[in-house]
């Protein structure tokens, strides 16, 4: 991932984090964050680079792996 895309990804994560409902339980927050992050990332990448969702399929798969690792880290914690 080039530097510009890394910055865009960080911005997408921040936006998704800000939009996530903090009053919900951990699993619900992680799920909501994952959906928001993927959506915001798709929108920004497409708007900036003109790429379709298929072009970002690898990034989405990587994001899903990160979400799974986070879920495993927080299992049992609320």
Rosetta constraint file for C-alpha pairs under 8 A:
AtomPair CA 1 CA 5 HARMONIC 6.22 0.50
AtomPair CA 1 CA 6 HARMONIC 6.36 0.50
AtomPair CA 2 CA 6 HARMONIC 6.25 0.50
AtomPair CA 3 CA 7 HARMONIC 6.31 0.50
AtomPair CA 4 CA 8 HARMONIC 6.26 0.50
AtomPair CA 5 CA 9 HARMONIC 6.02 0.50
AtomPair CA 6 CA 10 HARMONIC 6.28 0.50
AtomPair CA 7 CA 11 HARMONIC 6.24 0.50
AtomPair CA 8 CA 12 HARMONIC 6.14 0.50
AtomPair CA 8 CA 41 HARMONIC 7.73 0.50
AtomPair CA 8 CA 44 HARMONIC 7.62 0.50
AtomPair CA 8 CA 45 HARMONIC 7.79 0.50
AtomPair CA 9 CA 13 HARMONIC 6.19 0.50
AtomPair CA 9 CA 41 HARMONIC 6.62 0.50
AtomPair CA 10 CA 14 HARMONIC 6.27 0.50
AtomPair CA 11 CA 15 HARMONIC 6.19 0.50
AtomPair CA 12 CA 16 HARMONIC 6.08 0.50
AtomPair CA 12 CA 37 HARMONIC 5.96 0.50
AtomPair CA 12 CA 40 HARMONIC 5.86 0.50
AtomPair CA 12 CA 41 HARMONIC 5.55 0.50
AtomPair CA 12 CA 44 HARMONIC 7.94 0.50
AtomPair CA 13 CA 17 HARMONIC 5.99 0.50
AtomPair CA 13 CA 37 HARMONIC 5.77 0.50
AtomPair CA 14 CA 18 HARMONIC 6.14 0.50
AtomPair CA 15 CA 19 HARMONIC 6.25 0.50
AtomPair CA 15 CA 37 HARMONIC 7.61 0.50
AtomPair CA 15 CA 40 HARMONIC 7.71 0.50
AtomPair CA 16 CA 20 HARMONIC 6.14 0.50
AtomPair CA 16 CA 33 HARMONIC 5.69 0.50
AtomPair CA 16 CA 34 HARMONIC 7.98 0.50
AtomPair CA 16 CA 36 HARMONIC 5.19 0.50
AtomPair CA 16 CA 37 HARMONIC 5.00 0.50
AtomPair CA 16 CA 40 HARMONIC 7.19 0.50
AtomPair CA 17 CA 33 HARMONIC 6.29 0.50
AtomPair CA 17 CA 37 HARMONIC 7.99 0.50
AtomPair CA 19 CA 33 HARMONIC 7.92 0.50
AtomPair CA 19 CA 36 HARMONIC 7.68 0.50
AtomPair CA 20 CA 29 HARMONIC 6.35 0.50
AtomPair CA 20 CA 32 HARMONIC 6.26 0.50
AtomPair CA 20 CA 33 HARMONIC 5.76 0.50
AtomPair CA 20 CA 36 HARMONIC 7.75 0.50
AtomPair CA 21 CA 29 HARMONIC 6.54 0.50
AtomPair CA 21 CA 32 HARMONIC 7.91 0.50
AtomPair CA 22 CA 29 HARMONIC 6.84 0.50
AtomPair CA 24 CA 28 HARMONIC 6.04 0.50
AtomPair CA 24 CA 29 HARMONIC 6.01 0.50
AtomPair CA 25 CA 29 HARMONIC 6.18 0.50
AtomPair CA 25 CA 78 HARMONIC 6.29 0.50
AtomPair CA 26 CA 30 HARMONIC 6.10 0.50
AtomPair CA 26 CA 74 HARMONIC 7.61 0.50
AtomPair CA 26 CA 77 HARMONIC 7.53 0.50
AtomPair CA 26 CA 78 HARMONIC 5.62 0.50
AtomPair CA 27 CA 31 HARMONIC 6.15 0.50
AtomPair CA 27 CA 71 HARMONIC 7.05 0.50
AtomPair CA 28 CA 32 HARMONIC 6.02 0.50
AtomPair CA 29 CA 33 HARMONIC 5.93 0.50
AtomPair CA 30 CA 34 HARMONIC 6.08 0.50
AtomPair CA 30 CA 67 HARMONIC 7.01 0.50
AtomPair CA 30 CA 70 HARMONIC 7.92 0.50
AtomPair CA 30 CA 71 HARMONIC 7.19 0.50
AtomPair CA 31 CA 35 HARMONIC 6.38 0.50
AtomPair CA 32 CA 36 HARMONIC 6.12 0.50
AtomPair CA 33 CA 37 HARMONIC 5.78 0.50
AtomPair CA 34 CA 38 HARMONIC 6.07 0.50
AtomPair CA 34 CA 63 HARMONIC 7.61 0.50
AtomPair CA 34 CA 64 HARMONIC 7.37 0.50
AtomPair CA 34 CA 67 HARMONIC 6.67 0.50
AtomPair CA 35 CA 39 HARMONIC 6.13 0.50
AtomPair CA 36 CA 40 HARMONIC 5.98 0.50
AtomPair CA 37 CA 41 HARMONIC 5.83 0.50
AtomPair CA 38 CA 42 HARMONIC 6.04 0.50
AtomPair CA 38 CA 60 HARMONIC 6.49 0.50
AtomPair CA 38 CA 63 HARMONIC 7.65 0.50
AtomPair CA 39 CA 43 HARMONIC 6.22 0.50
AtomPair CA 40 CA 44 HARMONIC 6.17 0.50
AtomPair CA 41 CA 45 HARMONIC 5.95 0.50
AtomPair CA 42 CA 46 HARMONIC 5.94 0.50
AtomPair CA 42 CA 52 HARMONIC 8.00 0.50
AtomPair CA 42 CA 53 HARMONIC 6.36 0.50
AtomPair CA 42 CA 56 HARMONIC 7.19 0.50
AtomPair CA 43 CA 47 HARMONIC 6.02 0.50
AtomPair CA 44 CA 48 HARMONIC 5.94 0.50
AtomPair CA 45 CA 49 HARMONIC 5.60 0.50
AtomPair CA 45 CA 50 HARMONIC 7.01 0.50
AtomPair CA 45 CA 51 HARMONIC 6.66 0.50
AtomPair CA 46 CA 50 HARMONIC 4.46 0.50
AtomPair CA 46 CA 51 HARMONIC 4.67 0.50
AtomPair CA 46 CA 52 HARMONIC 5.94 0.50
AtomPair CA 46 CA 53 HARMONIC 7.54 0.50
AtomPair CA 47 CA 51 HARMONIC 7.76 0.50
AtomPair CA 51 CA 55 HARMONIC 5.91 0.50
AtomPair CA 51 CA 56 HARMONIC 7.55 0.50
AtomPair CA 52 CA 56 HARMONIC 7.04 0.50
AtomPair CA 53 CA 57 HARMONIC 6.31 0.50
AtomPair CA 56 CA 60 HARMONIC 6.35 0.50
AtomPair CA 57 CA 61 HARMONIC 6.23 0.50
AtomPair CA 58 CA 62 HARMONIC 6.25 0.50
AtomPair CA 59 CA 63 HARMONIC 6.10 0.50
AtomPair CA 60 CA 64 HARMONIC 6.19 0.50
AtomPair CA 61 CA 65 HARMONIC 6.43 0.50
AtomPair CA 62 CA 66 HARMONIC 6.38 0.50
AtomPair CA 63 CA 67 HARMONIC 6.20 0.50
AtomPair CA 64 CA 68 HARMONIC 6.19 0.50
AtomPair CA 65 CA 69 HARMONIC 6.28 0.50
AtomPair CA 66 CA 70 HARMONIC 6.22 0.50
AtomPair CA 67 CA 71 HARMONIC 6.17 0.50
AtomPair CA 68 CA 72 HARMONIC 6.24 0.50
AtomPair CA 69 CA 73 HARMONIC 6.17 0.50
AtomPair CA 70 CA 74 HARMONIC 6.24 0.50
AtomPair CA 71 CA 75 HARMONIC 5.91 0.50
AtomPair CA 74 CA 78 HARMONIC 7.61 0.50
